[in-house]
Structures are given as structure tokens and as C-alpha cells.
Amino acid sequence: GCSNLTPLSLPVAAGFSRPASGSRQEYLRVCLRQNGAGRVELQPYVNQSSGVAASLSGADGLAIIPPQTPVAEGDMLSFLPFSELLN
């Protein structure tokens, strides 16, 4: 059997900025994109509403933003690929 059930998260640079999150951890639906310098970065879907399931089908995974944390472009975030949730 499987001995480690914890999904693997990877550090990936944010390709966006946003103000400090609230008092709870946030999970943003994101896609992996290559920027002009050739580096992979996270790009969030504009509409993160729970009623927009279409962004789930196109997303590569979730960016994890800890509570009370602003994000600046280039900040390293934990990225949880959906493939890790299916294993």
C-alpha cells in the first residue's frame, strides 16, 4: 500500500500580485504559464467564484496563499497540481 498520502506541492513564482489575503488560507485556481524570460509562473483565473466550475477544468492546480499574506509578482508560492490529488 501507499505509505505517504500527502500530496506533493511545488514552489512556483507568482506571475501576479494581489493584496493581503484575509484571516483564512486561500486556494486560487491557477495555470502554469511561461513568462517572457522563459520561466514558469502561476497565473490565476480572473473569476475565482465558487460558482465558476469552468475554471477548474482549465486550471493546472491550486496556488496556496497563507492567511494575511500579500502576493507580489515573483513571490514563491506553494503550487498543488491537480495530478497530485488524483494519485
Secondary structure, 3 states (H helix, E strand, C coil): CCCCCCCCCEEEEECCCECCCCCCCEEEEEEEEECCCCCEEEEECCCCCCCCCHHHHHCCEEEEECCCCCECCCCEEEEEEHHHHHC
